[in-house]
Amino acid sequence: MGNTNLCTTVLPCLTFTTLYLAFLLLHLSNTFAINSPSPYTPVEIIILNCGSSDILTALDGRTWTGDVNLRFFLQELSQNQASLATNSLKQSSSAFSQVPYTTARLSVSPFTYIFPITSGQKFIRLYFYPAWYGNFDRSKALFSVKAGPFTLLRDFNASLTADADGDPNDTISREFCVNMEEDEGLNLTFTPSDLESFAFINGIEILSMPTNLYYTPPDNQGLTFIGQQNQYLIGNRTALETVYRINVGGSYISPTKDTGMFRRWELDVEYLIPRIYASPFNMTIELIFAEIPLYTAPQLVYRTARTMGPDKAFNKNHNLTWEFPVDSGFDYAVRLHFCEFQPELVDWHDRVFLIFIANQTAEEAADVMVWSGRRKGVPVYKDYAVSMVGKEGDREKKANLSIILQANPKDWNTSFNDAILNGIEIFKISDPSGNLAGPNPGPLPLTAPTAVPPKNLVEAKTYRATIIAVVGGGVSSFTILLILVVLIFRLAKRVNDSDNSTKVSGSTLPCSLSRCFSLPEIKLATNNFDNKFIIGTGGFGDVYKGYINGEVTPVAIDGNDEYVTDEDKYGRSCLH
C-alpha cells in the first residue's frame, strides 16, 4: 500500500513531457522488435502485459512489457482500494499459457492508465480473459471502459460475452479507432459497474495508424450514405469499433501477416449464406497499388475472392449473400475490397453486378475494371455508411447487416453474369455522445438444475460436485425405474404364458396353479364319460377324449373318480 500511495501522490506532479520521455523506451523496444519490413511502420507501438512485471514474448513473436514496473502510468482513483496484479487461474487450456492472458490487473474500484502518446489517429486494442482470479468470481466481471471522451464498453459482462461468442479459448479482444488531439495524452479508465462487481484487463495495445485510413480526409466529400441523399463524414471527433474484418474467400491472416498494423483478417464462411460459392484465387498476378495505398490490406486479400461461378443460368436466380449480426441503434461504416485477377476478364463491362447493403441498393452497376482504370490486378475499395437504427432506436437487440451481390440481369450490359468480392471491413460508429457500447449477449440456456453459484474456489469445487451428484442421481433413478418396469412386464408375460400352457397340455401342478373345472363341465366335455370317448388306459383308469372352450380345444381326461373329483378350497374340480 505504501508504493500505491506514492504512485498516486507523485503522478499528478509529472508533466506530459516527463511521461513521454520515460515511455519512449517502451515505444522503441516494441518498434525495433519488429524486424520484418512492412508497408506501414507505426510511429508508436505500446504493448502492455497487465498485471505482470516481466517482458514476455508471445507466440507471434511480439514483445509484451509488464505494467508492474511502469506503475507511475497507473492512477488509482480510490486511495483505499488499489488495483491488484494477479495470475489467472486455468479456465481454458489453450488460452492459459498465452501472453497476455496469464496475468491481469483487476480492481473493485476505478483505475486509469495514462498513456503520453502523440496526437493523431490510433488503434486501441483491449484483451480480456475472464477466468478466476483468486477469489474473484469470473461472473462478477462487470465494468465500463472509457478512452478520453469516448465510452468503449459499458456494463461489459466479460464472462457472459466469452461464453456466448463460441470462442473455445474464452478470450475476448476488442479493437477501437480514436483520434487524439494535439498535446493530449490518452486516459484509459476501467470502472466496475456496482459494488458487487470488479473490472479487469489482461492486455492493452495502442498503435498509431496511417492518417485517414478510416477517417474522412478534409478534401473528401465522405462515404455514400445508403438510403440517404447526403454523404456521411467520419470526423476526428468520432470513434470507431472494428466489428468485422474479413478475408473473403481466403484464409485467416494473422496480425503479423498484416501490413504493419497487426490487424486480424477472419474467414467469411461463417457469414456466407449458403456456403457453396466459388472461391477463385491468383497467387502469381503482380498487384499494382495505383488507386489505394499499399498498406490498405494484405496482398493476400486481393489475391483471393468469392464469386458466383461460370453458370449464367444459376447466377441469374441466386445471390452472393453475407449476414453479419450487429448492435441495433448505431450507424456503421462498410468497406468492400475488390480486385479483378481472373484471366477470362479482359475489359470493362465484362463483369457488372449490383450491391445491396442492409437490404438497400448501394451500387446498381458495380464494375471493378472501371474503378481500377480498366486494369487487372489493381486493388480498390468502396466505402459506404448505413444506419441500423430501429424505428424506436432500440439498442437492446441484434440486427443482421447483410451484404448482397447480384448478377446483372441484363445480358447485353455484361459479358459475365457474375459478381466478385475480396474483403469486408465493418465498423460501428460512435453516437453523438461518444458512445460505442452495445448490450451484452443474452444469458445461455440452463442445461442443469439451478444451484447457488460458488463464492470462492473451494466452493466452486463443491458446487461442481453437487451439480454432478444431482444429475447423476436423476439418471440413476430413471435407470432403476426403467429396470423395474421391464421386470414387471416380463413377470406378467411369464404368468400369462404359464396360464396358456395349462389350457393345452397335462400338468403336475397343484390345484392352486391349475386350470380348474366343475364336475358338470367335465361330464359335458366327455358326454358323461361315454365309452365312445375312451382313447386309452392311464395309471388311474380309462382316459377319455373331451373338448373344452366351446368344443374347440381337445383334452385328455383321466377317468379316475378320485382324481377328477379332487376339489380345491373353492369347491372346484381340477383338470390337470
Secondary structure, DSSP 8 states (H G I E B T S, - for coil): -HHHHHHHHHGGGS-HHHHHHHHHHHHHHHHHT--S--S---S-EEEEETT--SEEE-TTS-EEEESGGGGGGEEES-SSS--EEEE-B-S-HHHHTSTTTTEEEEESS-EEEEE---SEEEEEEEEE---BBTTB-GGGBEEEEEETTEEEEEEEEHHHHHHHTT-TT--EEEEEEEEE-TT--EEEEEEESSTT-BEEESEEEEEE--TTSSS--TT---EEETTSSSEE---TT--EEEEEEEETTS--B-GGGSSSS---BB-SGGGEESS--B--B-SSS----SSS-TTSS-HHHHHB-EE--S-HHHHHT-EEEEEEEEETT-EEEEEEEE----TT--STTSB-EEEEETTEEEEEEE-HHHHTTS-TT--EEEEEEEE---TT---SSEEEEEEEEEE-S-GGG-SB---EE-EEEEEEE--TT-B------------S------SSHHHHHHHHHHHHHHHHHHHHHHHHHHHHHHHHHHHHHHHHHHHHHHHHS-----GGGS-EE-HHHHHHHTTTT-GGGEEEEETTEEEEEEEETTTTEEEEEE--HHHHT-B-TTS-EE--
